[in-house]
């Protein structure tokens, strides 16, 4: 029984470490003119699914995604939407087919996403944790 408890504690610690690691692999970024400093996962998901189209100050939201095959996109999509990239692609295919929307711009790397966000006041994106984010604002994500 003692060994079983130790085993459960070790497994729990590994799961917590893995969860913290997954959250720290991506930075959510906005233009430096944006007043937002934190955002909930639900709000972030709504912005990227274009269910919310304006910031509180009235500026149009311009989300930017990585390409569908990007590891960074996979982590973001699973963490924020709780779905696979293919499920989100299917969501957008339906929107496109019915004429009710178009997906966010897709770029291929941190550098391009950083430049897009830096150049667009309403932009929001994400980059890998190692990206140099000095020209944009990193915001925190809450549950």
N, C-alpha and C positions, 0 to 999 in steps of 0.2 A: 504494500500500500504506500509506503514511504517513497519508493522508486516511482510509482505512478504519479504521485503529487509533484515530484521533482520534474518528471517528464512533462506534465501539464504546464508547469511554470516555465520551463524552457521553451516549449511550443508557443505559449502566450507571448513571451518576450520576443521571439523571432517574428511572430505575426505583427506585433506592434512596431518593431524595427522596420519591417518590410513596408508597412503602411506609411510610416513617416518618410521612408526613403522614396516611395512612389510620389508622395506629395511634394517633395523637395526637388524632383527632377525637372519640374516645369515652372517657369515664371510667367505670371499673367501680367501683361503690359498694356498701358494706355499712353496716349499722347501727354506730354508734360503739361499742356493747358487744361487737361481734364481734372476736375475737382475731386473725383472719386479716389478714395484711398483703400477701400475694401469693398468686397462684393460677395454675396452668398453664392453657393454652387447653383442654386435654382435660378437666380438672376442671371448668372453667367451663361447657363444653359439656354435661357430664354433669349439672350442677346445673340448667341451663335445660331440658334434656330430661327432667328428673326421674328420671334413672337413679341419681343419688345424692340421697337425701332428707333427710339429716341432716348437720349440721356435726360436726366431730370432738368437740365438747363435748356432743353429743346433741340440740341445738336443731334443730327442724324447719326446713328450708330453705324460704324463700318467695321464689322468683324472680318478678321483675316485668318484663314486656316492653312495648315500645311497640306501637302498632297496626301491622297488616300493611303499611299504605301509608306508614309513616314512613321517611324517609331514614336516620335514625339506626338504626332496626331493620335496614334493609338492610345497612348497614355492619357492624353488630354480627354479624348472621347470617353474612355472607360471611367475616368475619375469624375468628370463633370456631368456627362449625360447618363452614365451608368449603362451604356450600350456599346456595341461594337461599331467600328467605322462603317462596315457594310450596312448596318441597320440605319445609321444616319444618312448614308448615301441613298438608301431606299426611301427614306423620308423626303429627301430633296428630289428624287426622281418623281415621286407622286406630286409634289408641289409644282415642279416644272411642267409635268404632263397636264395638270389641271389649270395651269396659268396663274397659280396663286403665289409664286415666289421663285427666287433664284438663290442658290447657295452662296455663302461667303466666297470671296476671292480666295484662290488657293495659290500659295507660293511654296517654293521648294526648300528654303533654308532659313536659318536664324537671321542672317544678314538681310535678306529680302523682307522678312517680316518686320524686323527692326526699322528698316527704312520706310516701309509702308506706314507703320504706326507713328514714326517720327514726323512724317509728312502730312498726316491726316488728323485734324483735331478730334474727330469723332471715332477714331480707330481704336480697336481693342484686339489683342492677339495674345499669343503665347510663344515662348521660346524655351530652349533647353536651359537647364540651370547654369551651365557654364558660359552662356552668352553674355557679352558686355552690354549692359542695359543702361549705360550712363546717359544716353541721349533720349531715353523714354522714362516713364514712371512705372515702377513695379508695384502692383497692388496685392493685397492679401485676400485669400478666399476663405470664407467662413462656411460652416455647415449649416 
